[in-house]
């Protein structure tokens, strides 16, 4: 037994000394590490200098102008610019000094819809009937509450008949509107480095035109913006086109409809469909959102031209200047207009103070004079604010 234990101890000691380092070996390793540390400062200094030294930044733009021509332009820090010029296709080579490349593309925006029916400055009499149960006063209209609070005795107000029929008569105008076009698709790509031998080819999408008449009311679709790489074979010189980005164009407004509004008098601007969200222009803010000014000289020619790349055009909308109307209230056939305060009536239209009044059994509003102005830059045509074309497609490259 003791012989076995002695043999085991000898083997353990043998393994220990077999895998250990001598003092000379440790000193040699420490010497090598020290030499490496001493050599690091020049290397780190060189890396730091390379990271803080860069070439000038620049902006390249490819877009369509108001005449639907393809235009290219560029600007660099230091005031170097290539003014806009018309081309068949945009072509760009990445500068060798670039440390990154950003490519932003947006498709053409869709055009807004016209209207299906020519707007008219007329209104028709409309009568609404409803029931107000005496057991649920919180559901009463304001004017009914006012009558009750004033002590008015409602007709047929008995335990066996706890509801009254309320009738409101007023003039209603029908106004037309078309849906706005959709914005073009926006795509951005980032490259840490691009081979300067690569050529970028761009074809910006066309803007979708707005509807033009009641018979051709649909807005046209915007077309796609395409960005390609042109690769050249170093051996044969053959060129290959590889599609990099396809930003789809927005759909044109394809719906046109009408909305009916009660007239209570007031300024003409109270009776336009300017705030209907379905008909409003869809803004992309393409240029403003992709890059702030690196300096004052790195300008955007797209922004200077006033173009709005990728925006969907606003749909048409109509308005009415003839706000003359008469509002009449009855319950169970009894005319109650003379019993309602003018304050209750004006709560329906606070802007009607100057052209509405109460006369015996009715509240009357006269036609208001004034000029209706279209919003969002839409052009006035009779009683219509015309639809807008979509925004052009565009490509912006930053380096």
Secondary structure, 3 states (H helix, E strand, C coil): CHHHHHHHHHHHHHHHHHCCCCHHHHHHHHHHHHHHHHHHHHHHHHHHHHHHCCCCCEEEEEEECCCCCEEEEEEECCCEEEEEEEECCEEEECCCCCCCEEEEEECCCCCCCCCCCCCCCCCEEEEEEEEEECCCHHHCCHHHHHHHHCCCCCCCCECCECEEEEEEEEEEEEEEEECCCCCCCEEEEEECCCCCCCEEEEECCCCCCCCCCCCCCCCCCCCCEEEEEEEECCCCCCEEEEEEEEECCCCCCCCEEEEEEECCCCCHHHHECCCCHHHCCECCCHHHHHCCCCCCCCCCHHHHHCCCCCCECCCCEEECCCCCEEEEEEECCEECHHHCCHHHHHCCCHHHCCCEEEECCEEEECCCCCCCCCCCCCCEECCEECCCCCCCCEEEEEC
